[in-house]
Amino acid sequence: MANGNEKDFSAFVQEAGLIWGPSPEIYGGLAGFYTYGPLGKLLKNRVENSIRKTFNENGYREVEGPTVLPNEVWKASGHLDTFQDRTIKCKKCGAVFRADKLIEEGRDISADAFSNKEILDFIKKNKIKCPTCKGDFEEKIEKQSLMLGTVVGGKEASLRPETATGTYLPYIRYYNYFRKRIPFGVFQIGKAYRNEISPRQNVLRGREFTQAEGQMFVDPKEKNNWEPYEKIKNEELPFWSEAEQKAGKFSEKKISVEEALKKKLIKSQAYGWCIWLAYTQFRNFGIPQERIRMRQHHSEEKAFYADDAWDIELNLNNYGWTEVCGVHDRTDYDLTQHSKASGVKLEAVRDNGEKFIPHVLEIAFGSDRPTYSLIDLFYDKKEEGEGKTILKVPYHMSPIDVSVFPLMKKPELRDVAEKIALELEKSFVVDYDFTGSIGKRYLRSAMQGTPYAITVDYDSLKDKSVTVRDRDTEKQIRVKINSLTEILWGLLKDGKKFGDLK
Ligand SMILES: [Zn+2]
């Protein structure tokens, strides 16, 4: 961890009801499995709803497939034979670690592309020791499969390590549903499982996690005749090319998608559009742009199926630059493999009668990492005074929209406050709280990241108005009870501020 607030931060994540674990805690916990508490689950829902909105707005439709698939699928996809991590063992305590992550942690490099020898040399040269006991490592690299297997009805099966493969299998169903027209896009949000060697870093690297993956099926001949590209080609993104990485520099300067295509950093308009869409998604989460960069995969680290491949990385306070998304041109690899293995032709037909296998452009990410990133980036602890802590997430992403408080525990105030809370529940996520001092309730509301707090006081009984208080400015305005919904709608959904309300 980069800052000294590590303990405060971890305690906050647990105590605020965001993320608990490893679960099950009362049994000591199984590494890599977590429980989202009430506040964390609300935040994760925001993230997933933002994903749904972004994909739907851009022509994708959501589907949901099973999380368990027979091993013949994973044989065909290549996972059974090649989905492995490289491991290294501590000579002293016997603990096993993922070799590339040992190198990457706390360093701004990617070890994916390192050969086994390069990994061993790097560990030696940098005197990397066992994180558990500070012992030395064995001088050999081994491999461990990431697949979690099971048996279903006597048949060998595995829990899916990604949603992508399962998304490709109903290809013919989609093709018919979308009236035999290419391109079309589908996405899945759902659980996936990887038997990670040494899961750490909370939900950033769990063994069970929620993926969100969009798949655009395209005609390879139309990749550079991509209509939506025209609208976004001038958008500037923080591309960080392989050449710049190798020269050891990261320029803050952004370039347009069109320029990236001209410079051959990316190969097609359709891919350029996908990478723009992925970037847009992270901006829609409210991640500040200076915290985002797009990192080109090195030619050696690209997956065997991938043509164009870039990652999105976020600069987190606790872990530095962290991979949160991959955008891949998977070509016809998947449909070809599953066509061969199943014996079913997975193809499309052009207007002129030509048959072809569509290519797949994939945006692969999930909801755990963005959720964690929002907590990491917007955790704001004031050192002075009482040590006030605010979860300063952008208002549109806050887990709870509005808190409703009666000033005191008196029945007449509670009556009015409860009615207001009930009414607002129709449109917003509301936290109703009548216990403790009003000051403490404001603090708790800000700690939960809630943008607005409504207080019902004795004047409310007479003037039918309440006080609305802003989380960040702590400014208050007086609002008629019967216009609360409309005003909160303007503030929360249309991004208005108090000053705009007159
Ligand atoms: Zn050790």
Residues whose N, C-alpha, C, O or C-beta is under 5 A from the ligand:
A	BS01	ZN	C90 K92 C93 G94 A95 C130 T132 C133 K134 G135
